[in-house]
Amino acid sequence: MEIKAMSRYTSPVNPAVIPLLTMVLLAIGMLFTPWFFIYEVTSTKYTRDIYEELLISLLASLLMDFGVLFLLL
């Protein structure tokens, strides 16, 4: 296959939006992280819910990970 016959690769994310996307993802991730810590400190072992803990920590982790990923671009 010749190079001229290939289609040019375009990024799925517009490069002009990457800085904004980075800041938004990191900011939201930094809001979920203290929420998780406050939830752990203020709840007793009888009122804790493992599913809520996993959901909050997973959201914080994913948002922070994608924020750092876009920061490295």
PQR file of N, CA, C, O and H, with PARSE charges and radii, in Angstrom:
ATOM      1  N   MET A   1       0.846  -1.167   0.000 -0.4000 1.5000
ATOM      2  CA  MET A   1       0.000   0.000   0.000 -0.0000 2.0000
ATOM      3  C   MET A   1       0.900   1.242   0.000  0.5500 1.7000
ATOM      4  O   MET A   1       1.845   1.347   0.781 -0.5500 1.4000
ATOM      5  N   GLU A   2       0.586   2.146  -0.870 -0.4000 1.5000
ATOM      6  CA  GLU A   2       1.382   3.363  -0.966 -0.0000 2.0000
ATOM      7  C   GLU A   2       0.937   4.387   0.074  0.5500 1.7000
ATOM      8  O   GLU A   2      -0.209   4.389   0.525 -0.5500 1.4000
ATOM      9  H   GLU A   2      -0.182   2.061  -1.505  0.4000 1.0000
ATOM     10  N   ILE A   3       1.859   5.237   0.433 -0.4000 1.5000
ATOM     11  CA  ILE A   3       1.573   6.250   1.446 -0.0000 2.0000
ATOM     12  C   ILE A   3       0.509   7.224   0.958  0.5500 1.7000
ATOM     13  O   ILE A   3      -0.319   7.677   1.749 -0.5500 1.4000
ATOM     14  H   ILE A   3       2.789   5.235   0.067  0.4000 1.0000
ATOM     15  N   LYS A   4       0.518   7.550  -0.311 -0.4000 1.5000
ATOM     16  CA  LYS A   4      -0.466   8.502  -0.833 -0.0000 2.0000
ATOM     17  C   LYS A   4      -1.886   7.938  -0.797  0.5500 1.7000
ATOM     18  O   LYS A   4      -2.855   8.696  -0.778 -0.5500 1.4000
ATOM     19  H   LYS A   4       1.190   7.183  -0.953  0.4000 1.0000
ATOM     20  N   ALA A   5      -2.007   6.627  -0.788 -0.4000 1.5000
ATOM     21  CA  ALA A   5      -3.330   6.008  -0.763 -0.0000 2.0000
ATOM     22  C   ALA A   5      -3.911   5.954   0.651  0.5500 1.7000
ATOM     23  O   ALA A   5      -5.113   5.758   0.826 -0.5500 1.4000
ATOM     24  H   ALA A   5      -1.219   6.011  -0.803  0.4000 1.0000
ATOM     25  N   MET A   6      -3.058   6.127   1.649 -0.4000 1.5000
ATOM     26  CA  MET A   6      -3.522   6.072   3.038 -0.0000 2.0000
ATOM     27  C   MET A   6      -4.202   7.378   3.431  0.5500 1.7000
ATOM     28  O   MET A   6      -3.855   8.454   2.946 -0.5500 1.4000
ATOM     29  H   MET A   6      -2.081   6.286   1.507  0.4000 1.0000
ATOM     30  N   SER A   7      -5.176   7.252   4.317 -0.4000 1.5000
ATOM     31  CA  SER A   7      -5.839   8.459   4.813 -0.0000 2.0000
ATOM     32  C   SER A   7      -5.048   9.020   5.995  0.5500 1.7000
ATOM     33  O   SER A   7      -4.425   8.274   6.751 -0.5500 1.4000
ATOM     34  H   SER A   7      -5.458   6.377   4.711  0.4000 1.0000
ATOM     35  N   ARG A   8      -5.082  10.323   6.137 -0.4000 1.5000
ATOM     36  CA  ARG A   8      -4.331  10.984   7.192 -0.0000 2.0000
ATOM     37  C   ARG A   8      -5.016  10.767   8.540  0.5500 1.7000
ATOM     38  O   ARG A   8      -6.241  10.830   8.644 -0.5500 1.4000
ATOM     39  H   ARG A   8      -5.588  10.929   5.523  0.4000 1.0000
ATOM     40  N   TYR A   9      -4.213  10.512   9.564 -0.4000 1.5000
ATOM     41  CA  TYR A   9      -4.743  10.293  10.910 -0.0000 2.0000
ATOM     42  C   TYR A   9      -5.134  11.627  11.533  0.5500 1.7000
ATOM     43  O   TYR A   9      -4.372  12.593  11.493 -0.5500 1.4000
ATOM     44  H   TYR A   9      -3.218  10.461   9.480  0.4000 1.0000
ATOM     45  N   THR A  10      -6.323  11.665  12.102 -0.4000 1.5000
ATOM     46  CA  THR A  10      -6.756  12.851  12.839 -0.0000 2.0000
ATOM     47  C   THR A  10      -7.064  12.437  14.274  0.5500 1.7000
ATOM     48  O   THR A  10      -7.622  11.368  14.520 -0.5500 1.4000
ATOM     49  H   THR A  10      -6.942  10.881  12.133  0.4000 1.0000
ATOM     50  N   SER A  11      -6.701  13.281  15.190 -0.4000 1.5000
ATOM     51  CA  SER A  11      -6.900  13.001  16.605 -0.0000 2.0000
ATOM     52  C   SER A  11      -8.389  13.027  16.947  0.5500 1.7000
ATOM     53  O   SER A  11      -9.122  13.864  16.420 -0.5500 1.4000
ATOM     54  H   SER A  11      -6.248  14.149  14.989  0.4000 1.0000
ATOM     55  N   PRO A  12      -8.852  12.125  17.823 -0.5600 1.5000
ATOM     56  CA  PRO A  12     -10.260  12.167  18.224  0.2800 2.0000
ATOM     57  C   PRO A  12     -10.583  13.371  19.112  0.5500 1.7000
ATOM     58  O   PRO A  12     -11.745  13.751  19.248 -0.5500 1.4000
ATOM     59  N   VAL A  13      -9.543  13.973  19.719 -0.4000 1.5000
ATOM     60  CA  VAL A  13      -9.728  15.155  20.564 -0.0000 2.0000
ATOM     61  C   VAL A  13      -9.049  16.333  19.885  0.5500 1.7000
ATOM     62  O   VAL A  13      -7.880  16.253  19.507 -0.5500 1.4000
ATOM     63  H   VAL A  13      -8.598  13.664  19.608  0.4000 1.0000
ATOM     64  N   ASN A  14      -9.779  17.416  19.735 -0.4000 1.5000
ATOM     65  CA  ASN A  14      -9.225  18.616  19.129 -0.0000 2.0000
ATOM     66  C   ASN A  14      -8.073  19.135  19.998  0.5500 1.7000
ATOM     67  O   ASN A  14      -8.261  19.334  21.199 -0.5500 1.4000
ATOM     68  H   ASN A  14     -10.728  17.481  20.042  0.4000 1.0000
ATOM     69  N   PRO A  15      -6.890  19.357  19.422 -0.5600 1.5000
ATOM     70  CA  PRO A  15      -5.753  19.824  20.229  0.2800 2.0000
ATOM     71  C   PRO A  15      -5.994  21.159  20.931  0.5500 1.7000
ATOM     72  O   PRO A  15      -5.341  21.443  21.935 -0.5500 1.4000
ATOM     73  N   ALA A  16      -6.895  21.969  20.441 -0.4000 1.5000
ATOM     74  CA  ALA A  16      -7.187  23.245  21.091 -0.0000 2.0000
ATOM     75  C   ALA A  16      -7.959  23.059  22.399  0.5500 1.7000
ATOM     76  O   ALA A  16      -7.961  23.953  23.246 -0.5500 1.4000
ATOM     77  H   ALA A  16      -7.425  21.738  19.625  0.4000 1.0000
ATOM     78  N   VAL A  17      -8.608  21.915  22.571 -0.4000 1.5000
ATOM     79  CA  VAL A  17      -9.432  21.660  23.751 -0.0000 2.0000
ATOM     80  C   VAL A  17      -8.648  20.940  24.848  0.5500 1.7000
ATOM     81  O   VAL A  17      -9.129  20.844  25.977 -0.5500 1.4000
ATOM     82  H   VAL A  17      -8.606  21.189  21.884  0.4000 1.0000
ATOM     83  N   ILE A  18      -7.466  20.438  24.545 -0.4000 1.5000
ATOM     84  CA  ILE A  18      -6.709  19.625  25.501 -0.0000 2.0000
ATOM     85  C   ILE A  18      -6.409  20.373  26.804  0.5500 1.7000
ATOM     86  O   ILE A  18      -6.593  19.788  27.871 -0.5500 1.4000
ATOM     87  H   ILE A  18      -7.075  20.516  23.628  0.4000 1.0000
ATOM     88  N   PRO A  19      -5.955  21.639  26.779 -0.5600 1.5000
ATOM     89  CA  PRO A  19      -5.709  22.313  28.073  0.2800 2.0000
ATOM     90  C   PRO A  19      -6.966  22.457  28.935  0.5500 1.7000
ATOM     91  O   PRO A  19      -6.912  22.264  30.149 -0.5500 1.4000
ATOM     92  N   LEU A  20      -8.081  22.792  28.317 -0.4000 1.5000
ATOM     93  CA  LEU A  20      -9.333  22.913  29.064 -0.0000 2.0000
ATOM     94  C   LEU A  20      -9.772  21.556  29.609  0.5500 1.7000
ATOM     95  O   LEU A  20     -10.193  21.454  30.762 -0.5500 1.4000
ATOM     96  H   LEU A  20      -8.125  22.949  27.330  0.4000 1.0000
ATOM     97  N   LEU A  21      -9.676  20.529  28.792 -0.4000 1.5000
ATOM     98  CA  LEU A  21     -10.049  19.182  29.214 -0.0000 2.0000
ATOM     99  C   LEU A  21      -9.178  18.717  30.376  0.5500 1.7000
ATOM    100  O   LEU A  21      -9.666  18.067  31.301 -0.5500 1.4000
ATOM    101  H   LEU A  21      -9.334  20.612  27.856  0.4000 1.0000
ATOM    102  N   THR A  22      -7.896  19.048  30.329 -0.4000 1.5000
ATOM    103  CA  THR A  22      -6.982  18.698  31.415 -0.0000 2.0000
ATOM    104  C   THR A  22      -7.419  19.342  32.720  0.5500 1.7000
ATOM    105  O   THR A  22      -7.520  18.672  33.747 -0.5500 1.4000
ATOM    106  H   THR A  22      -7.499  19.576  29.578  0.4000 1.0000
ATOM    107  N   MET A  23      -7.676  20.639  32.677 -0.4000 1.5000
ATOM    108  CA  MET A  23      -8.034  21.351  33.902 -0.0000 2.0000
ATOM    109  C   MET A  23      -9.379  20.875  34.460  0.5500 1.7000
ATOM    110  O   MET A  23      -9.536  20.750  35.674 -0.5500 1.4000
ATOM    111  H   MET A  23      -7.594  21.184  31.842  0.4000 1.0000
ATOM    112  N   VAL A  24     -10.330  20.613  33.592 -0.4000 1.5000
ATOM    113  CA  VAL A  24     -11.653  20.168  34.049 -0.0000 2.0000
ATOM    114  C   VAL A  24     -11.564  18.786  34.689  0.5500 1.7000
ATOM    115  O   VAL A  24     -12.120  18.565  35.765 -0.5500 1.4000
ATOM    116  H   VAL A  24     -10.201  20.715  32.606  0.4000 1.0000
ATOM    117  N   LEU A  25     -10.870  17.855  34.035 -0.4000 1.5000
ATOM    118  CA  LEU A  25     -10.756  16.502  34.581 -0.0000 2.0000
ATOM    119  C   LEU A  25      -9.995  16.491  35.902  0.5500 1.7000
ATOM    120  O   LEU A  25     -10.393  15.802  36.841 -0.5500 1.4000
ATOM    121  H   LEU A  25     -10.418  18.035  33.161  0.4000 1.0000
ATOM    122  N   LEU A  26      -8.907  17.249  35.980 -0.4000 1.5000
ATOM    123  CA  LEU A  26      -8.152  17.310  37.231 -0.0000 2.0000
ATOM    124  C   LEU A  26      -8.959  17.972  38.343  0.5500 1.7000
ATOM    125  O   LEU A  26      -8.908  17.529  39.490 -0.5500 1.4000
ATOM    126  H   LEU A  26      -8.584  17.809  35.217  0.4000 1.0000
ATOM    127  N   ALA A  27      -9.695  19.020  38.017 -0.4000 1.5000
ATOM    128  CA  ALA A  27     -10.494  19.709  39.039 -0.0000 2.0000
ATOM    129  C   ALA A  27     -11.593  18.802  39.583  0.5500 1.7000
ATOM    130  O   ALA A  27     -11.810  18.744  40.794 -0.5500 1.4000
ATOM    131  H   ALA A  27      -9.735  19.379  37.085  0.4000 1.0000
ATOM    132  N   ILE A  28     -12.280  18.102  38.700 -0.4000 1.5000
ATOM    133  CA  ILE A  28     -13.349  17.210  39.160 -0.0000 2.0000
ATOM    134  C   ILE A  28     -12.760  16.043  39.947  0.5500 1.7000
ATOM    135  O   ILE A  28     -13.329  15.624  40.955 -0.5500 1.4000
ATOM    136  H   ILE A  28     -12.104  18.149  37.717  0.4000 1.0000
ATOM    137  N   GLY A  29     -11.625  15.517  39.491 -0.4000 1.5000
ATOM    138  CA  GLY A  29     -10.954  14.447  40.229 -0.0000 2.0000
ATOM    139  C   GLY A  29     -10.511  14.895  41.607  0.5500 1.7000
ATOM    140  O   GLY A  29     -10.569  14.125  42.566 -0.5500 1.4000
ATOM    141  H   GLY A  29     -11.163  15.857  38.672  0.4000 1.0000
ATOM    142  N   MET A  30     -10.065  16.152  41.708 -0.4000 1.5000
ATOM    143  CA  MET A  30      -9.645  16.683  43.009 -0.0000 2.0000
ATOM    144  C   MET A  30     -10.830  16.991  43.911  0.5500 1.7000
ATOM    145  O   MET A  30     -10.643  17.174  45.114 -0.5500 1.4000
ATOM    146  H   MET A  30     -10.019  16.777  40.929  0.4000 1.0000
ATOM    147  N   LEU A  31     -12.017  17.054  43.382 -0.4000 1.5000
ATOM    148  CA  LEU A  31     -13.208  17.187  44.222 -0.0000 2.0000
ATOM    149  C   LEU A  31     -13.660  15.826  44.759  0.5500 1.7000
ATOM    150  O   LEU A  31     -14.134  15.730  45.891 -0.5500 1.4000
ATOM    151  H   LEU A  31     -12.168  16.906  42.405  0.4000 1.0000
ATOM    152  N   PHE A  32     -13.514  14.792  43.959 -0.4000 1.5000
ATOM    153  CA  PHE A  32     -13.908  13.454  44.402 -0.0000 2.0000
ATOM    154  C   PHE A  32     -12.930  12.875  45.423  0.5500 1.7000
ATOM    155  O   PHE A  32     -13.331  12.104  46.295 -0.5500 1.4000
ATOM    156  H   PHE A  32     -13.129  14.870  43.039  0.4000 1.0000
ATOM    157  N   THR A  33     -11.652  13.240  45.322 -0.4000 1.5000
ATOM    158  CA  THR A  33     -10.655  12.700  46.243 -0.0000 2.0000
ATOM    159  C   THR A  33     -10.916  13.120  47.692  0.5500 1.7000
ATOM    160  O   THR A  33     -10.946  12.254  48.566 -0.5500 1.4000
ATOM    161  H   THR A  33     -11.327  13.866  44.613  0.4000 1.0000
ATOM    162  N   PRO A  34     -11.107  14.420  47.986 -0.5600 1.5000
ATOM    163  CA  PRO A  34     -11.412  14.758  49.386  0.2800 2.0000
ATOM    164  C   PRO A  34     -12.767  14.232  49.845  0.5500 1.7000
ATOM    165  O   PRO A  34     -12.953  13.937  51.026 -0.5500 1.4000
ATOM    166  N   TRP A  35     -13.711  14.113  48.916 -0.4000 1.5000
ATOM    167  CA  TRP A  35     -15.009  13.540  49.285 -0.0000 2.0000
ATOM    168  C   TRP A  35     -14.807  12.115  49.807  0.5500 1.7000
ATOM    169  O   TRP A  35     -15.431  11.715  50.790 -0.5500 1.4000
ATOM    170  H   TRP A  35     -13.560  14.352  47.956  0.4000 1.0000
ATOM    171  N   PHE A  36     -13.935  11.353  49.146 -0.4000 1.5000
ATOM    172  CA  PHE A  36     -13.655   9.988  49.580 -0.0000 2.0000
ATOM    173  C   PHE A  36     -13.010   9.986  50.965  0.5500 1.7000
ATOM    174  O   PHE A  36     -13.403   9.204  51.831 -0.5500 1.4000
ATOM    175  H   PHE A  36     -13.428  11.678  48.347  0.4000 1.0000
ATOM    176  N   PHE A  37     -12.028  10.852  51.177 -0.4000 1.5000
ATOM    177  CA  PHE A  37     -11.354  10.891  52.473 -0.0000 2.0000
ATOM    178  C   PHE A  37     -12.301  11.344  53.586  0.5500 1.7000
ATOM    179  O   PHE A  37     -12.271  10.792  54.686 -0.5500 1.4000
ATOM    180  H   PHE A  37     -11.709  11.487  50.474  0.4000 1.0000
ATOM    181  N   ILE A  38     -13.121  12.320  53.314 -0.4000 1.5000
ATOM    182  CA  ILE A  38     -14.088  12.781  54.316 -0.0000 2.0000
ATOM    183  C   ILE A  38     -15.093  11.680  54.624  0.5500 1.7000
ATOM    184  O   ILE A  38     -15.483  11.500  55.778 -0.5500 1.4000
ATOM    185  H   ILE A  38     -13.145  12.769  52.421  0.4000 1.0000
ATOM    186  N   TYR A  39     -15.513  10.945  53.607 -0.4000 1.5000
ATOM    187  CA  TYR A  39     -16.438   9.830  53.813 -0.0000 2.0000
ATOM    188  C   TYR A  39     -15.804   8.771  54.715  0.5500 1.7000
ATOM    189  O   TYR A  39     -16.471   8.226  55.595 -0.5500 1.4000
ATOM    190  H   TYR A  39     -15.196  11.091  52.670  0.4000 1.0000
ATOM    191  N   GLU A  40     -14.528   8.479  54.502 -0.4000 1.5000
ATOM    192  CA  GLU A  40     -13.849   7.467  55.303 -0.0000 2.0000
ATOM    193  C   GLU A  40     -13.676   7.919  56.752  0.5500 1.7000
ATOM    194  O   GLU A  40     -13.818   7.111  57.670 -0.5500 1.4000
ATOM    195  H   GLU A  40     -13.986   8.922  53.788  0.4000 1.0000
ATOM    196  N   VAL A  41     -13.377   9.172  56.965 -0.4000 1.5000
ATOM    197  CA  VAL A  41     -13.109   9.666  58.313 -0.0000 2.0000
ATOM    198  C   VAL A  41     -14.390   9.824  59.121  0.5500 1.7000
ATOM    199  O   VAL A  41     -14.403   9.546  60.320 -0.5500 1.4000
ATOM    200  H   VAL A  41     -13.261   9.829  56.219  0.4000 1.0000
ATOM    201  N   THR A  42     -15.455  10.261  58.486 -0.4000 1.5000
ATOM    202  CA  THR A  42     -16.673  10.576  59.234 -0.0000 2.0000
ATOM    203  C   THR A  42     -17.621   9.398  59.411  0.5500 1.7000
ATOM    204  O   THR A  42     -18.542   9.483  60.224 -0.5500 1.4000
ATOM    205  H   THR A  42     -15.445  10.487  57.511  0.4000 1.0000
ATOM    206  N   SER A  43     -17.435   8.316  58.691 -0.4000 1.5000
ATOM    207  CA  SER A  43     -18.361   7.193  58.831 -0.0000 2.0000
ATOM    208  C   SER A  43     -17.777   6.136  59.767  0.5500 1.7000
ATOM    209  O   SER A  43     -16.564   5.945  59.846 -0.5500 1.4000
ATOM    210  H   SER A  43     -16.687   8.247  58.030  0.4000 1.0000
ATOM    211  N   THR A  44     -18.668   5.469  60.460 -0.4000 1.5000
ATOM    212  CA  THR A  44     -18.239   4.381  61.333 -0.0000 2.0000
ATOM    213  C   THR A  44     -18.174   3.093  60.532  0.5500 1.7000
ATOM    214  O   THR A  44     -18.609   3.039  59.381 -0.5500 1.4000
ATOM    215  H   THR A  44     -19.654   5.624  60.396  0.4000 1.0000
ATOM    216  N   LYS A  45     -17.633   2.069  61.146 -0.4000 1.5000
ATOM    217  CA  LYS A  45     -17.530   0.809  60.411 -0.0000 2.0000
ATOM    218  C   LYS A  45     -18.898   0.167  60.170  0.5500 1.7000
ATOM    219  O   LYS A  45     -19.025  -0.730  59.337 -0.5500 1.4000
ATOM    220  H   LYS A  45     -17.280   2.113  62.081  0.4000 1.0000
ATOM    221  N   TYR A  46     -19.906   0.620  60.888 -0.4000 1.5000
ATOM    222  CA  TYR A  46     -21.252   0.079  60.701 -0.0000 2.0000
ATOM    223  C   TYR A  46     -22.030   0.817  59.618  0.5500 1.7000
ATOM    224  O   TYR A  46     -22.965   0.263  59.040 -0.5500 1.4000
ATOM    225  H   TYR A  46     -19.803   1.349  61.564  0.4000 1.0000
ATOM    226  N   THR A  47     -21.654   2.056  59.342 -0.4000 1.5000
ATOM    227  CA  THR A  47     -22.392   2.838  58.346 -0.0000 2.0000
ATOM    228  C   THR A  47     -21.691   2.894  56.995  0.5500 1.7000
ATOM    229  O   THR A  47     -22.230   3.468  56.049 -0.5500 1.4000
ATOM    230  H   THR A  47     -20.894   2.506  59.812  0.4000 1.0000
ATOM    231  N   ARG A  48     -20.523   2.319  56.888 -0.4000 1.5000
ATOM    232  CA  ARG A  48     -19.806   2.346  55.614 -0.0000 2.0000
ATOM    233  C   ARG A  48     -20.450   1.394  54.617  0.5500 1.7000
ATOM    234  O   ARG A  48     -20.980   0.342  54.973 -0.5500 1.4000
ATOM    235  H   ARG A  48     -20.086   1.852  57.657  0.4000 1.0000
ATOM    236  N   ASP A  49     -20.384   1.803  53.361 -0.4000 1.5000
ATOM    237  CA  ASP A  49     -20.898   0.978  52.270 -0.0000 2.0000
ATOM    238  C   ASP A  49     -19.765   0.767  51.274  0.5500 1.7000
ATOM    239  O   ASP A  49     -19.247   1.728  50.705 -0.5500 1.4000
ATOM    240  H   ASP A  49     -19.954   2.659  53.072  0.4000 1.0000
ATOM    241  N   ILE A  50     -19.386  -0.473  51.066 -0.4000 1.5000
ATOM    242  CA  ILE A  50     -18.236  -0.775  50.208 -0.0000 2.0000
ATOM    243  C   ILE A  50     -18.478  -0.326  48.772  0.5500 1.7000
ATOM    244  O   ILE A  50     -17.543   0.091  48.089 -0.5500 1.4000
ATOM    245  H   ILE A  50     -19.807  -1.254  51.528  0.4000 1.0000
ATOM    246  N   TYR A  51     -19.708  -0.406  48.314 -0.4000 1.5000
ATOM    247  CA  TYR A  51     -20.010  -0.012  46.939 -0.0000 2.0000
ATOM    248  C   TYR A  51     -19.878   1.496  46.750  0.5500 1.7000
ATOM    249  O   TYR A  51     -19.407   1.954  45.708 -0.5500 1.4000
ATOM    250  H   TYR A  51     -20.468  -0.745  48.869  0.4000 1.0000
ATOM    251  N   GLU A  52     -20.288   2.261  47.744 -0.4000 1.5000
ATOM    252  CA  GLU A  52     -20.136   3.714  47.660 -0.0000 2.0000
ATOM    253  C   GLU A  52     -18.656   4.098  47.711  0.5500 1.7000
ATOM    254  O   GLU A  52     -18.217   4.998  46.995 -0.5500 1.4000
ATOM    255  H   GLU A  52     -20.670   1.889  48.590  0.4000 1.0000
ATOM    256  N   GLU A  53     -17.892   3.411  48.561 -0.4000 1.5000
ATOM    257  CA  GLU A  53     -16.452   3.669  48.624 -0.0000 2.0000
ATOM    258  C   GLU A  53     -15.789   3.374  47.286  0.5500 1.7000
ATOM    259  O   GLU A  53     -14.979   4.163  46.800 -0.5500 1.4000
ATOM    260  H   GLU A  53     -18.248   2.679  49.142  0.4000 1.0000
ATOM    261  N   LEU A  54     -16.131   2.250  46.701 -0.4000 1.5000
ATOM    262  CA  LEU A  54     -15.538   1.877  45.416 -0.0000 2.0000
ATOM    263  C   LEU A  54     -15.938   2.840  44.307  0.5500 1.7000
ATOM    264  O   LEU A  54     -15.116   3.183  43.457 -0.5500 1.4000
ATOM    265  H   LEU A  54     -16.789   1.609  47.096  0.4000 1.0000
ATOM    266  N   LEU A  55     -17.176   3.273  44.309 -0.4000 1.5000
ATOM    267  CA  LEU A  55     -17.642   4.199  43.281 -0.0000 2.0000
ATOM    268  C   LEU A  55     -16.927   5.542  43.371  0.5500 1.7000
ATOM    269  O   LEU A  55     -16.462   6.070  42.361 -0.5500 1.4000
ATOM    270  H   LEU A  55     -17.844   2.994  45.000  0.4000 1.0000
ATOM    271  N   ILE A  56     -16.840   6.087  44.562 -0.4000 1.5000
ATOM    272  CA  ILE A  56     -16.187   7.387  44.736 -0.0000 2.0000
ATOM    273  C   ILE A  56     -14.706   7.291  44.391  0.5500 1.7000
ATOM    274  O   ILE A  56     -14.172   8.149  43.688 -0.5500 1.4000
ATOM    275  H   ILE A  56     -17.217   5.659  45.383  0.4000 1.0000
ATOM    276  N   SER A  57     -14.042   6.251  44.883 -0.4000 1.5000
ATOM    277  CA  SER A  57     -12.607   6.125  44.613 -0.0000 2.0000
ATOM    278  C   SER A  57     -12.338   5.836  43.143  0.5500 1.7000
ATOM    279  O   SER A  57     -11.346   6.317  42.595 -0.5500 1.4000
ATOM    280  H   SER A  57     -14.476   5.553  45.454  0.4000 1.0000
ATOM    281  N   LEU A  58     -13.189   5.068  42.502 -0.4000 1.5000
ATOM    282  CA  LEU A  58     -13.012   4.783  41.079 -0.0000 2.0000
ATOM    283  C   LEU A  58     -13.197   6.044  40.243  0.5500 1.7000
ATOM    284  O   LEU A  58     -12.420   6.295  39.323 -0.5500 1.4000
ATOM    285  H   LEU A  58     -13.995   4.677  42.947  0.4000 1.0000
ATOM    286  N   LEU A  59     -14.207   6.830  40.550 -0.4000 1.5000
ATOM    287  CA  LEU A  59     -14.415   8.083  39.822 -0.0000 2.0000
ATOM    288  C   LEU A  59     -13.240   9.036  40.010  0.5500 1.7000
ATOM    289  O   LEU A  59     -12.766   9.637  39.046 -0.5500 1.4000
ATOM    290  H   LEU A  59     -14.839   6.626  41.298  0.4000 1.0000
ATOM    291  N   ALA A  60     -12.775   9.175  41.236 -0.4000 1.5000
ATOM    292  CA  ALA A  60     -11.637  10.062  41.496 -0.0000 2.0000
ATOM    293  C   ALA A  60     -10.404   9.576  40.752  0.5500 1.7000
ATOM    294  O   ALA A  60      -9.679  10.373  40.157 -0.5500 1.4000
ATOM    295  H   ALA A  60     -13.161   8.686  42.019  0.4000 1.0000
ATOM    296  N   SER A  61     -10.169   8.289  40.785 -0.4000 1.5000
ATOM    297  CA  SER A  61      -8.989   7.732  40.127 -0.0000 2.0000
ATOM    298  C   SER A  61      -9.044   7.899  38.616  0.5500 1.7000
ATOM    299  O   SER A  61      -8.058   8.304  38.001 -0.5500 1.4000
ATOM    300  H   SER A  61     -10.758   7.642  41.268  0.4000 1.0000
ATOM    301  N   LEU A  62     -10.170   7.597  38.021 -0.4000 1.5000
ATOM    302  CA  LEU A  62     -10.288   7.711  36.567 -0.0000 2.0000
ATOM    303  C   LEU A  62     -10.173   9.154  36.093  0.5500 1.7000
ATOM    304  O   LEU A  62      -9.493   9.436  35.107 -0.5500 1.4000
ATOM    305  H   LEU A  62     -10.972   7.268  38.521  0.4000 1.0000
ATOM    306  N   LEU A  63     -10.832  10.059  36.790 -0.4000 1.5000
ATOM    307  CA  LEU A  63     -10.771  11.461  36.384 -0.0000 2.0000
ATOM    308  C   LEU A  63      -9.361  12.021  36.531  0.5500 1.7000
ATOM    309  O   LEU A  63      -8.887  12.753  35.662 -0.5500 1.4000
ATOM    310  H   LEU A  63     -11.384   9.831  37.591  0.4000 1.0000
ATOM    311  N   MET A  64      -8.691  11.679  37.627 -0.4000 1.5000
ATOM    312  CA  MET A  64      -7.321  12.159  37.813 -0.0000 2.0000
ATOM    313  C   MET A  64      -6.382  11.521  36.789  0.5500 1.7000
ATOM    314  O   MET A  64      -5.481  12.186  36.277 -0.5500 1.4000
ATOM    315  H   MET A  64      -9.076  11.085  38.333  0.4000 1.0000
ATOM    316  N   ASP A  65      -6.587  10.236  36.487 -0.4000 1.5000
ATOM    317  CA  ASP A  65      -5.728   9.558  35.508 -0.0000 2.0000
ATOM    318  C   ASP A  65      -5.863  10.176  34.125  0.5500 1.7000
ATOM    319  O   ASP A  65      -4.859  10.447  33.466 -0.5500 1.4000
ATOM    320  H   ASP A  65      -7.319   9.696  36.903  0.4000 1.0000
ATOM    321  N   PHE A  66      -7.082  10.399  33.684 -0.4000 1.5000
ATOM    322  CA  PHE A  66      -7.264  11.002  32.364 -0.0000 2.0000
ATOM    323  C   PHE A  66      -6.808  12.457  32.345  0.5500 1.7000
ATOM    324  O   PHE A  66      -6.327  12.944  31.322 -0.5500 1.4000
ATOM    325  H   PHE A  66      -7.898  10.179  34.219  0.4000 1.0000
ATOM    326  N   GLY A  67      -6.957  13.149  33.467 -0.4000 1.5000
ATOM    327  CA  GLY A  67      -6.448  14.513  33.547 -0.0000 2.0000
ATOM    328  C   GLY A  67      -4.938  14.559  33.403  0.5500 1.7000
ATOM    329  O   GLY A  67      -4.406  15.416  32.698 -0.5500 1.4000
ATOM    330  H   GLY A  67      -7.348  12.753  34.298  0.4000 1.0000
ATOM    331  N   VAL A  68      -4.244  13.645  34.066 -0.4000 1.5000
ATOM    332  CA  VAL A  68      -2.782  13.581  33.952 -0.0000 2.0000
ATOM    333  C   VAL A  68      -2.381  13.137  32.552  0.5500 1.7000
ATOM    334  O   VAL A  68      -1.386  13.619  32.010 -0.5500 1.4000
ATOM    335  H   VAL A  68      -4.676  12.948  34.639  0.4000 1.0000
ATOM    336  N   LEU A  69      -3.141  12.229  31.967 -0.4000 1.5000
ATOM    337  CA  LEU A  69      -2.840  11.784  30.606 -0.0000 2.0000
ATOM    338  C   LEU A  69      -2.890  12.954  29.628  0.5500 1.7000
ATOM    339  O   LEU A  69      -1.990  13.114  28.803 -0.5500 1.4000
ATOM    340  H   LEU A  69      -3.949  11.838  32.408  0.4000 1.0000
ATOM    341  N   PHE A  70      -3.929  13.764  29.715 -0.4000 1.5000
ATOM    342  CA  PHE A  70      -4.021  14.923  28.831 -0.0000 2.0000
ATOM    343  C   PHE A  70      -2.995  15.992  29.195  0.5500 1.7000
ATOM    344  O   PHE A  70      -2.574  16.762  28.331 -0.5500 1.4000
ATOM    345  H   PHE A  70      -4.660  13.634  30.385  0.4000 1.0000
ATOM    346  N   LEU A  71      -2.590  16.048  30.452 -0.4000 1.5000
ATOM    347  CA  LEU A  71      -1.550  16.990  30.860 -0.0000 2.0000
ATOM    348  C   LEU A  71      -0.219  16.627  30.213  0.5500 1.7000
ATOM    349  O   LEU A  71       0.561  17.508  29.854 -0.5500 1.4000
ATOM    350  H   LEU A  71      -2.931  15.422  31.153  0.4000 1.0000
ATOM    351  N   LEU A  72       0.038  15.335  30.066 -0.4000 1.5000
ATOM    352  CA  LEU A  72       1.295  14.891  29.463 -0.0000 2.0000
ATOM    353  C   LEU A  72       1.319  15.073  27.952  0.5500 1.7000
ATOM    354  O   LEU A  72       2.384  14.993  27.341 -0.5500 1.4000
ATOM    355  H   LEU A  72      -0.596  14.619  30.358  0.4000 1.0000
ATOM    356  N   LEU A  73       0.172  15.316  27.343 -0.4000 1.5000
ATOM    357  CA  LEU A  73       0.163  15.557  25.903 -0.0000 2.0000
ATOM    358  C   LEU A  73       0.695  16.930  25.636  0.5500 1.7000
ATOM    359  O   LEU A  73       0.777  17.346  24.481 -0.5500 1.4000
ATOM    360  H   LEU A  73      -0.694  15.382  27.839  0.4000 1.0000
TER
END
